[in-house]
Amino acid sequence: KDQVRALMLWPVAFTYIKLDEACEECSPTMDIGMLKEANVYKQIKIKKVEIGTISSSENLIEPGKIFLNKQNAMCVKTGNGAIIINRLQMEGKQEMDASSFANGNSWILGKHFVS
């Protein structure tokens, strides 16, 4: 029993990202469940991260924004640095390294994760 529990892949951090498609019937007061049903938001599981430093030009990025740093790593700007996302899994997709994900899904750059 304990061996099986040790191999479980939970708990895991997760967040949501807004898709590019507009939702005409969506309102700001809708909860995340209703927005997911309307296919406006997708869940993203964050599998592996590290703390990163940022360059002076990256320091101008608004906290919370997703960007690629100079090493082409997917990052989220924090108040005084960045979190480098190494591996993630978008809802309905397989786990992958975040740089590959960002390269194939460039629409995510400049967006914010939501809770």
N, C-alpha and C positions, 0 to 999 in steps of 0.2 A: 504494500500500500504506500509506504513512504517513498519507495523507489519510483513508483509511477508519479506521485505528486511532485517529486523533484524534477521530473522530465517534462512537466506541463509547461506550455508556453504562455502562461498567464501569471500574474496580471501583466498587462501591457498598456503603455500609454497610447492614447488615441485622441484624435481631434477631427474636425471637419473642414472641408474646403468647398467654397462656392464654385459651382461650374459656370462656364461662360454663358450658357443659355439663360435667357430672361424668363421669368415666370410671371405671366400677366395676372394670374389669379392669386399670387402670393402677396401677403401683407407683412409689414415689419413685426406685427404682434403674433405671427404664427410661430409655434414652437419647432424645435429642430426635427422632431419626428414627422410633423406635417410637411416640412420643407424637404425632408428626405423622400417622402412619398411622392412629392411633386417633382422629384429628380433634380432638385436645385443644389443640394449638398451631397457630397460623398464622404464617407468615413475614411480616414487614413490612420493606420496603426504605425506608430513610430517604434521601430525595433532596436535601433542602435544610434546613439548620439555621442558627441564629445564637445567639450568646451573649446571654442576657437577664439583667436584674436582677429582683429580687423585692421585694415589699412586706413589711412587718413581719409581717403575718398569714400570708403565704405562706412566711415563714421557718420556721414551725412544721411545715410539711409534711415528712414523712419523706423523706430522700434516695432517689431512684430511683422515686418515685411520679409517675404521669402526672396532670396537672391542667390546667385552663384558668386562665390568668392574668386580670387585670382587663381586659385588652384582648381577651379571648376567644380568645387564641392557645393552642394545645396545647403544653404544656411538660413537661419531665422535671426534677424537682428534683435538684440536685447538692449537694455538701457546702456550698458557699457562694454559690449562685446557681441558675441554671436554664438549660437548653438549650431554646430555642424551636424546635419542629419546624414548618417551613413547608410542606414537601411530603413526601408519603409514598405508598407503594403497598402495599396489603395483598395477600397471595397470592391470585391468581385475580381480582383487581379492577384497575381502571384507576388510574393515578396521579392524585392529587388534592391540593388544599390541606388541610393537617392540621386546620384549624378546622372546615371542612365535614365532614371525616371524623369528628371528635369529636362534632359536633352530631348526626350521624346514627348514631353508635355510642357513645352515652353510657356503655355498660357498660365502656368502656376506661378511664374516669376512675377514679383511685384504684388502678389495677393497676400492676404492675411489668413491664418488658420482661425477658426472660430471654435468656441467650446460648446 
